[in-house]
């Protein structure tokens, strides 16, 4: 049996065997696309940043004291903590040490040391350490201390209100009445990272736009449309 399709500009006839070949190509390309998508979303990682407080007030002088912050990790594979610093536009020597442990325990899980010369005025300073694989939804604390020259290095914190209810800030075991300005970073599989991003995009949106699944379905339809378009162009090229 012979099938024909086309327009005044392009007209093509093909047999049942041709049609089956075209559909096989479509299925193969879709399967390849799905396998590629699976590998991409499960084997590759993306860095997700959490706890991004936007406001701060009042610096805490860091030289010769220990500041502490409790927090809850939102993702697995926590590997970095960024602390918002003030150097007052001066170059400092010395170093800072950050230690991490689980709340309620004195055991140190990770340790990170950063040179004071890396401190930039009114910027986040990264403390990188070996990832904590099972960190999600666990309560931790981090402590930071250091010796600097000159001594006017500060870390900024919240003081007006408790902007981070899941934790609290301290200086030498004394409550700050607020929180340090910090953020946590985790290495997350690309698929999970995409869901985190989609949940943030959909948060507060009306109707079905407020569901992350809507954007997943939209992306899947896009991948399928691209796959069919590629197969269609290949079939026309051979015709």
Long-range contacts (C-beta under 8 A, 24 or more apart in sequence): 10-236, 12-236, 12-239, 14-239, 22-231, 22-235, 25-231, 25-234, 25-235, 26-227, 26-228, 26-231, 29-227, 29-230, 29-231, 30-224, 30-227, 33-223, 33-226, 33-227, 37-223, 40-190, 41-189, 41-190, 41-191, 41-194, 42-189, 42-190, 42-191, 43-189, 44-189, 44-190, 45-77, 45-187, 45-188, 45-189, 45-190, 45-193, 46-187, 46-188, 46-189, 46-190, 46-193, 46-194, 47-185, 47-186, 47-187, 47-188, 47-193, 48-74, 48-75, 48-185, 48-186, 48-188, 48-193, 48-196, 49-183, 49-184, 49-185, 50-74, 50-75, 50-183, 50-184, 50-185, 50-186, 51-164, 51-182, 51-183, 51-184, 52-183, 53-158, 53-163, 53-164, 53-179, 53-181, 53-182, 53-183, 55-158, 55-160, 55-163, 56-84, 56-156, 56-157, 56-158, 56-181, 57-156, 57-157, 57-158, 57-159, 57-160, 57-178, 58-156, 58-157, 58-159, 59-86, 59-154, 59-155, 59-156, 59-157, 60-154, 60-155, 60-156, 60-157, 60-171, 60-176, 60-180, 61-151, 61-152, 61-153, 61-154, 62-96, 62-144, 62-145, 62-146, 62-148, 62-153, 62-154, 62-155, 63-146, 63-147, 63-148, 63-151, 63-152, 63-153, 64-147, 64-151, 65-145, 65-171, 65-172, 66-143, 66-144, 66-145, 66-171, 66-172, 67-143, 67-144, 67-145, 67-155, 67-169, 67-170, 67-171, 67-180, 68-141, 68-142, 68-143, 68-144, 68-169, 68-170, 68-171, 68-173, 69-141, 69-142, 69-167, 69-168, 69-169, 69-170, 69-179, 69-180, 69-182, 70-103, 70-139, 70-140, 70-141, 70-166, 70-167, 70-168, 71-139, 71-140, 71-141, 71-142, 71-164, 71-166, 71-167, 71-182, 71-184, 72-137, 72-138, 72-139, 72-140, 72-166, 72-167, 73-132, 73-135, 73-136, 73-137, 73-138, 73-140, 73-184, 73-186, 74-136, 74-137, 74-184, 74-186, 75-135, 75-136, 75-184, 75-186, 75-188, 75-192, 75-196, 76-132, 76-133, 76-134, 76-135, 76-136, 76-186, 76-188, 77-131, 77-132, 77-133, 77-135, 77-186, 77-187, 77-188, 78-131, 78-132, 78-135, 78-140, 78-184, 78-185, 78-186, 79-128, 79-129, 79-130, 79-131, 79-132, 79-185, 79-186, 79-187, 80-126, 80-127, 80-128, 80-129, 80-184, 80-185, 81-112, 81-126, 81-127, 81-142, 81-182, 81-183, 81-184, 81-185, 82-124, 82-125, 82-126, 82-127, 82-182, 82-183, 82-184, 82-185, 83-124, 83-125, 83-127, 83-144, 83-155, 83-180, 83-181, 83-182, 84-122, 84-123, 84-124, 84-125, 84-155, 84-156, 84-180, 84-181, 84-182, 85-119, 85-120, 85-121, 85-122, 85-123, 85-124, 85-125, 85-153, 85-154, 85-155, 85-156, 86-121, 86-122, 86-153, 86-154, 86-155, 86-156, 87-119, 87-120, 87-121, 87-153, 88-121, 88-152, 88-153, 88-154, 89-121, 90-150, 90-152, 91-117, 92-116, 92-117, 92-119, 92-148, 92-149, 92-150, 92-153, 93-117, 93-148, 93-149, 94-146, 94-147, 94-148, 94-149, 95-146, 95-147, 96-125, 96-127, 96-144, 96-145, 96-146, 97-144, 97-145, 97-146, 98-127, 98-129, 98-142, 98-143, 98-144, 99-142, 99-143, 100-129, 100-132, 100-140, 100-141, 100-142, 101-140, 101-141, 101-142, 102-138, 102-139, 102-140, 102-141, 103-139, 103-140, 103-141, 104-139, 109-140, 116-146, 116-148, 116-153, 119-153, 124-183, 126-185, 131-186, 131-187, 135-186, 142-182, 155-180, 155-181, 156-180, 156-181, 157-181
